[in-house]
């Protein structure tokens, strides 16, 4: 893992989302990050490329369901070794980011799958 050359506001935005996803043991795709940080695709994907090049995150292509009628998404996850650096960076630059945050799920839709299949909770 190498250091990042520059830390921009969009980088901090993306790191916040990736840290929340990491804490919930989830992977997140670029479009979901764009929606969370309210930034353009080129901005978010540029940050993701820099984070991946620095070794802070890994990206992998999802394995779509056979009947999925959409392109595959690239899923990103923060490396566990980068978590202390991310927390320190956010504590320094955005202390409020590490306080209580609302939970959200990117890929945890099991309740919806169960409900659509006729199951109940």
Backbone as a chain_set.jsonl record, in Angstrom:
{"seq": "XXXXXXXXXXXXXXXXXXXXXXXXXXXXXXXXXXXXXXXXXXXXXXXXXXXXXXXXXXXXXXXXXXXXXXXXXXXXXXXXXXXXXXXXXXXXXXXXXXXXXXXXXXXXXXXXXXXXXXXXX", "coords": {"N": [[0.857, -1.173, 0.0], [0.657, 2.103, -0.937], [1.216, 5.618, -0.334], [-1.208, 8.2, -0.905], [-0.987, 10.65, -3.418], [-2.348, 13.089, -3.438], [-4.949, 14.443, -1.493], [-8.139, 14.987, -2.033], [-11.318, 16.719, -1.749], [-13.345, 15.157, -3.065], [-12.026, 12.681, -2.864], [-12.033, 12.219, -0.099], [-14.81, 12.067, 0.259], [-15.435, 9.697, -1.174], [-13.868, 7.861, 0.255], [-15.182, 7.886, 2.727], [-17.613, 6.577, 2.086], [-16.617, 4.096, 1.252], [-15.436, 3.221, 3.645], [-17.674, 2.957, 5.336], [-18.997, 0.899, 3.95], [-17.061, -1.113, 4.208], [-17.103, -1.499, 6.984], [-19.526, -2.715, 7.212], [-19.072, -5.048, 5.994], [-19.35, -5.17, 3.191], [-19.352, -4.835, -0.383], [-19.095, -2.239, -2.79], [-20.499, -0.672, -5.627], [-19.517, 1.544, -8.327], [-21.597, 3.286, -9.253], [-23.353, 3.385, -7.083], [-21.703, 4.628, -5.24], [-21.397, 7.094, -6.511], [-24.019, 8.082, -6.263], [-24.228, 8.319, -3.478], [-22.227, 10.21, -2.808], [-22.857, 12.288, -4.403], [-21.538, 13.153, -6.758], [-19.983, 13.461, -10.003], [-19.647, 10.809, -12.469], [-17.045, 10.649, -13.834], [-15.45, 11.958, -11.902], [-15.722, 10.356, -9.572], [-14.862, 7.826, -10.514], [-12.246, 8.421, -11.226], [-11.131, 8.924, -8.713], [-11.506, 6.352, -7.595], [-9.829, 4.863, -9.283], [-7.322, 5.957, -8.574], [-7.205, 5.217, -5.858], [-7.208, 2.454, -6.109], [-4.844, 2.045, -7.558], [-3.049, 2.89, -5.62], [-3.274, 0.865, -3.856], [-5.148, 0.83, -1.849], [-7.737, -0.026, -2.151], [-9.598, -2.779, -3.558], [-10.835, -3.871, -6.66], [-13.333, -5.73, -8.284], [-14.962, -7.631, -10.821], [-18.403, -8.195, -10.782], [-20.235, -11.255, -10.547], [-22.728, -11.763, -12.577], [-26.224, -12.61, -12.278], [-27.673, -15.254, -14.175], [-29.987, -14.442, -15.579], [-29.895, -11.725, -15.52], [-30.456, -8.555, -16.819], [-28.567, -6.531, -17.503], [-25.456, -4.726, -17.627], [-22.363, -6.065, -16.241], [-21.2, -5.069, -12.989], [-18.541, -3.268, -11.457], [-17.189, -4.039, -8.427], [-16.155, -2.591, -5.4], [-13.895, -2.68, -2.644], [-12.58, -1.7, 0.447], [-9.259, -2.238, 1.489], [-8.331, -4.112, 4.333], [-5.906, -3.423, 5.479], [-5.694, -0.782, 4.849], [-7.559, 0.505, 6.343], [-6.867, 1.657, 8.976], [-5.351, 3.9, 8.117], [-7.25, 5.276, 6.595], [-9.198, 5.852, 8.538], [-7.653, 7.51, 10.22], [-7.076, 9.604, 8.475], [-9.667, 10.584, 7.905], [-10.402, 11.293, 10.506], [-8.684, 13.396, 10.935], [-9.291, 15.217, 8.853], [-12.065, 15.256, 8.578], [-13.674, 15.102, 11.161], [-16.338, 14.727, 11.988], [-17.236, 12.755, 10.324], [-16.611, 10.297, 11.381], [-18.214, 9.961, 13.496], [-21.409, 8.793, 14.755], [-23.041, 7.239, 12.127], [-25.576, 6.943, 9.648], [-26.812, 3.723, 8.917], [-26.501, 1.826, 5.954], [-27.243, -0.283, 3.202], [-25.677, -1.8, 0.472], [-25.534, -4.123, -1.083], [-27.09, -5.816, 0.312], [-29.825, -7.223, -0.022], [-31.376, -9.252, 0.762], [-33.727, -9.446, 2.268], [-35.576, -8.346, 0.517], [-35.466, -10.13, -1.617], [-36.46, -12.412, -0.354], [-39.044, -11.544, 0.319], [-40.124, -11.074, -2.229], [-40.141, -13.624, -3.179], [-42.206, -14.683, -1.868], [-41.879, -15.254, 0.768], [-41.733, -14.516, 4.321], [-40.861, -12.206, 6.939]], "CA": [[0.0, 0.0, 0.0], [1.434, 3.333, -1.024], [0.487, 6.82, 0.05], [-1.87, 8.941, -1.966], [-0.27, 11.88, -3.729], [-3.156, 14.237, -3.025], [-6.225, 14.107, -0.865], [-9.117, 16.001, -2.416], [-12.635, 16.546, -1.129], [-13.975, 13.956, -3.609], [-11.361, 11.498, -2.307], [-12.579, 12.03, 1.246], [-16.194, 11.607, 0.095], [-15.413, 8.291, -1.585], [-13.331, 7.073, 1.372], [-16.25, 7.736, 3.726], [-18.532, 5.536, 1.617], [-15.906, 2.816, 1.286], [-15.259, 2.819, 5.04], [-18.976, 2.453, 5.815], [-19.225, -0.406, 3.327], [-16.121, -2.046, 4.836], [-17.592, -1.792, 8.339], [-20.691, -3.597, 7.076], [-18.594, -6.196, 5.229], [-19.989, -5.104, 1.885], [-18.657, -4.243, -1.519], [-19.95, -1.201, -3.344], [-20.188, -0.374, -7.026], [-19.279, 2.954, -8.597], [-22.834, 4.066, -9.361], [-23.853, 3.595, -5.718], [-20.83, 5.643, -4.643], [-21.776, 8.375, -7.128], [-25.284, 8.527, -5.659], [-23.983, 8.688, -2.083], [-21.388, 11.406, -2.678], [-23.431, 13.317, -5.281], [-20.485, 13.638, -7.65], [-20.073, 12.888, -11.35], [-18.954, 9.55, -12.735], [-15.602, 10.805, -14.037], [-14.8, 12.322, -10.647], [-15.695, 9.189, -8.685], [-14.022, 6.76, -11.069], [-10.857, 8.877, -11.132], [-10.73, 8.649, -7.322], [-11.409, 4.902, -7.429], [-8.607, 4.42, -9.96], [-6.162, 6.343, -7.765], [-7.194, 4.39, -4.65], [-6.823, 1.099, -6.493], [-3.414, 2.101, -7.899], [-2.3, 3.04, -4.37], [-3.418, -0.358, -3.081], [-6.073, 1.027, -0.73], [-8.967, -0.76, -2.437], [-9.575, -3.747, -4.652], [-12.038, -3.896, -7.479], [-13.535, -6.997, -8.986], [-16.199, -7.647, -11.581], [-19.411, -9.065, -10.177], [-20.717, -12.385, -11.324], [-24.161, -11.489, -12.677], [-27.156, -13.719, -12.344], [-27.842, -15.59, -15.594], [-31.092, -13.728, -16.218], [-29.721, -10.283, -15.325], [-30.508, -7.826, -18.079], [-27.779, -5.317, -17.318], [-24.021, -5.036, -17.659], [-21.717, -6.36, -14.958], [-20.689, -3.917, -12.253], [-17.263, -3.445, -10.766], [-17.413, -3.881, -6.992], [-14.952, -2.107, -4.712], [-13.818, -2.904, -1.2], [-11.409, -1.146, 1.113], [-8.363, -3.232, 2.089], [-8.236, -4.023, 5.785], [-4.657, -2.757, 5.849], [-5.857, 0.657, 4.612], [-8.567, 1.049, 7.259], [-6.312, 2.606, 9.945], [-4.972, 5.143, 7.426], [-8.488, 5.97, 6.219], [-9.783, 6.404, 9.765], [-6.804, 8.625, 10.661], [-7.276, 10.691, 7.52], [-10.992, 11.159, 8.139], [-10.385, 11.931, 11.827], [-7.962, 14.654, 10.8], [-9.915, 16.147, 7.91], [-13.526, 15.267, 8.742], [-13.965, 14.392, 12.409], [-17.754, 14.363, 12.085], [-17.482, 11.571, 9.497], [-16.413, 9.081, 12.158], [-19.261, 9.843, 14.516], [-22.507, 7.908, 14.354], [-23.481, 7.406, 10.75], [-26.707, 6.066, 9.336], [-26.452, 2.489, 8.233], [-27.122, 1.602, 4.656], [-26.772, -1.51, 2.585], [-25.58, -1.73, -0.976], [-25.822, -5.406, -1.701], [-27.878, -6.648, 1.218], [-31.223, -7.147, -0.411], [-31.966, -10.56, 1.035], [-35.111, -9.285, 2.722], [-36.39, -8.098, -0.662], [-35.55, -11.394, -2.353], [-37.355, -13.301, 0.393], [-40.393, -11.013, 0.187], [-40.581, -11.298, -3.609], [-40.332, -15.068, -3.364], [-43.389, -15.101, -1.118], [-41.53, -15.519, 2.159], [-42.017, -13.421, 5.261], [-39.865, -11.994, 7.976]], "C": [[0.899, 1.23, 0.0], [0.57, 4.508, -0.582], [-0.165, 7.466, -1.154], [-1.132, 10.258, -2.17], [-1.041, 13.122, -3.286], [-4.479, 13.739, -2.482], [-7.187, 15.247, -1.16], [-10.428, 15.766, -1.662], [-13.377, 15.344, -1.732], [-13.342, 12.664, -3.082], [-11.893, 11.202, -0.916], [-14.016, 11.527, 1.188], [-16.235, 10.112, -0.207], [-14.891, 7.41, -0.453], [-14.364, 6.883, 2.471], [-17.191, 6.603, 3.342], [-17.859, 4.17, 1.691], [-15.69, 2.313, 2.712], [-16.563, 2.281, 5.617], [-19.263, 1.072, 5.238], [-18.32, -1.464, 3.95], [-16.627, -2.47, 6.215], [-18.81, -2.704, 8.315], [-20.374, -4.843, 6.253], [-19.301, -6.294, 3.876], [-19.02, -4.565, 0.848], [-19.63, -3.244, -2.135], [-19.527, -0.915, -4.778], [-20.153, 1.136, -7.241], [-20.525, 3.803, -8.653], [-23.405, 4.362, -7.976], [-23.003, 4.645, -5.001], [-21.193, 7.014, -5.194], [-23.041, 8.937, -6.495], [-25.067, 9.011, -4.23], [-23.238, 10.011, -1.969], [-21.875, 12.561, -3.536], [-22.349, 13.993, -6.129], [-20.588, 12.888, -8.97], [-19.283, 11.579, -11.458], [-17.464, 9.719, -12.947], [-14.853, 11.148, -12.75], [-14.641, 11.098, -9.749], [-14.767, 8.113, -9.228], [-12.545, 7.149, -11.09], [-10.319, 8.61, -9.723], [-10.551, 7.148, -7.114], [-10.152, 4.351, -8.104], [-7.367, 4.742, -9.136], [-6.064, 5.494, -6.505], [-6.762, 2.958, -4.969], [-5.333, 1.048, -6.847], [-2.546, 2.194, -6.643], [-2.398, 1.8, -3.489], [-4.352, -0.229, -1.89], [-7.366, 0.247, -0.914], [-8.688, -1.825, -3.487], [-10.897, -3.637, -5.385], [-12.125, -5.232, -8.179], [-14.872, -6.93, -9.711], [-17.166, -8.615, -10.923], [-19.744, -10.204, -11.13], [-22.238, -12.228, -11.429], [-24.99, -12.765, -12.68], [-27.429, -13.993, -13.818], [-28.95, -14.797, -16.296], [-30.995, -12.209, -16.051], [-29.658, -9.593, -16.685], [-29.811, -6.475, -17.924], [-26.306, -5.704, -17.378], [-23.483, -5.362, -16.268], [-21.242, -5.063, -14.317], [-19.344, -4.277, -11.646], [-17.512, -3.111, -9.302], [-16.098, -3.541, -6.309], [-15.049, -2.383, -3.226], [-12.504, -2.351, -0.681], [-10.576, -2.299, 1.676], [-8.34, -3.029, 3.594], [-6.985, -3.294, 6.239], [-4.748, -1.242, 5.666], [-6.797, 1.309, 5.622], [-7.972, 1.998, 8.299], [-5.923, 3.945, 9.305], [-6.203, 5.948, 7.045], [-9.125, 6.604, 7.45], [-8.98, 7.607, 10.262], [-7.004, 9.839, 9.761], [-8.625, 11.374, 7.737], [-11.066, 11.843, 9.502], [-9.713, 13.293, 11.762], [-8.743, 15.678, 9.969], [-11.424, 16.291, 8.067], [-13.916, 14.526, 10.009], [-15.421, 13.951, 12.532], [-18.066, 13.091, 11.305], [-17.365, 10.279, 10.297], [-17.395, 8.943, 13.309], [-20.363, 8.945, 13.984], [-22.991, 8.259, 12.952], [-24.682, 6.517, 10.517], [-26.218, 4.829, 8.595], [-27.151, 2.432, 6.89], [-26.536, 0.331, 4.093], [-26.763, -1.369, 1.081], [-26.043, -3.041, -1.591], [-26.665, -6.314, -0.817], [-29.358, -6.465, 0.915], [-31.922, -8.473, -0.155], [-33.408, -10.456, 1.471], [-36.046, -9.073, 1.539], [-36.546, -9.373, -1.469], [-36.516, -12.356, -1.678], [-38.804, -12.841, 0.21], [-40.942, -11.268, -1.215], [-40.843, -12.768, -3.897], [-41.513, -15.579, -2.572], [-43.106, -15.439, 0.329], [-41.925, -14.356, 3.057], [-40.911, -13.345, 6.278], [-40.472, -12.14, 9.312]], "O": [[1.788, 1.367, 0.84], [-0.65, 4.396, -0.473], [0.284, 7.292, -2.287], [-0.706, 10.898, -1.209], [-0.447, 14.091, -2.815], [-5.043, 12.751, -2.953], [-7.063, 16.338, -0.604], [-10.608, 14.732, -1.019], [-13.985, 14.577, -0.986], [-14.037, 11.668, -2.878], [-12.174, 10.048, -0.592], [-14.404, 10.661, 1.972], [-16.976, 9.36, 0.426], [-15.421, 6.321, -0.227], [-14.416, 5.818, 3.087], [-17.53, 5.762, 4.175], [-18.466, 3.199, 2.143], [-15.754, 1.109, 2.96], [-16.562, 1.264, 6.311], [-19.72, 0.178, 5.952], [-18.758, -2.588, 4.194], [-16.585, -3.648, 6.568], [-19.092, -3.39, 9.297], [-21.268, -5.593, 5.864], [-19.781, -7.356, 3.48], [-18.014, -3.931, 1.167], [-20.846, -3.394, -2.012], [-18.339, -0.917, -5.098], [-20.689, 1.904, -6.442], [-20.526, 4.929, -8.155], [-23.887, 5.467, -7.725], [-23.53, 5.458, -4.241], [-21.286, 7.985, -4.443], [-23.123, 10.135, -6.222], [-25.66, 10.007, -3.817], [-23.576, 10.844, -1.127], [-21.377, 13.68, -3.421], [-22.261, 15.219, -6.204], [-21.197, 11.821, -9.048], [-18.39, 11.293, -10.661], [-16.675, 9.015, -12.316], [-13.736, 10.674, -12.54], [-13.556, 10.836, -9.23], [-13.969, 7.547, -8.48], [-11.681, 6.279, -10.981], [-9.197, 8.131, -9.559], [-9.561, 6.716, -6.524], [-9.487, 3.472, -7.556], [-6.467, 3.912, -9.008], [-4.968, 5.091, -6.116], [-6.041, 2.33, -4.193], [-4.64, 0.103, -6.469], [-1.444, 1.646, -6.603], [-1.689, 1.691, -2.488], [-4.35, -1.088, -1.008], [-8.022, -0.105, 0.067], [-7.687, -1.778, -4.201], [-11.936, -3.347, -4.794], [-11.118, -5.793, -8.611], [-15.799, -6.254, -9.265], [-16.788, -9.726, -10.552], [-19.556, -10.113, -12.343], [-22.957, -12.526, -10.475], [-24.515, -13.843, -13.035], [-27.419, -13.067, -14.63], [-28.846, -14.518, -17.49], [-31.926, -11.489, -16.41], [-28.909, -9.997, -17.574], [-30.395, -5.422, -18.181], [-25.955, -6.871, -17.202], [-24.071, -4.985, -15.254], [-20.926, -4.091, -15.003], [-19.058, -5.44, -11.362], [-17.991, -2.024, -8.98], [-15.059, -4.13, -6.607], [-16.124, -2.329, -2.629], [-11.453, -2.519, -1.299], [-11.122, -3.229, 2.27], [-8.331, -1.895, 4.071], [-6.996, -2.621, 7.269], [-3.967, -0.499, 6.26], [-6.825, 2.534, 5.74], [-8.53, 3.077, 8.497], [-6.146, 5.003, 9.895], [-6.201, 7.174, 7.161], [-9.544, 7.761, 7.41], [-9.559, 8.61, 10.679], [-7.091, 10.969, 10.241], [-8.708, 12.602, 7.75], [-11.729, 12.871, 9.636], [-10.121, 14.23, 12.449], [-8.84, 16.848, 10.337], [-11.993, 17.329, 7.728], [-14.443, 13.416, 9.929], [-15.702, 12.907, 13.12], [-19.056, 12.418, 11.593], [-17.961, 9.268, 9.926], [-17.407, 7.932, 14.011], [-20.255, 8.402, 12.884], [-23.303, 9.409, 12.643], [-24.796, 5.452, 11.123], [-25.321, 4.899, 7.754], [-28.262, 2.936, 6.727], [-25.441, -0.079, 4.478], [-27.722, -0.879, 0.485], [-26.855, -3.05, -2.516], [-26.921, -7.463, -1.174], [-30.04, -5.647, 1.531], [-32.938, -8.781, -0.78], [-34.234, -11.285, 1.088], [-37.177, -9.559, 1.546], [-37.637, -9.671, -1.955], [-37.298, -13.033, -2.346], [-39.691, -13.662, -0.027], [-42.106, -11.64, -1.364], [-41.663, -13.111, -4.749], [-41.803, -16.776, -2.593], [-44.007, -15.87, 1.049], [-42.401, -13.327, 2.578], [-40.131, -14.281, 6.458], [-39.783, -11.997, 10.322]]}, "num_chains": 1, "name": "protein.A"}
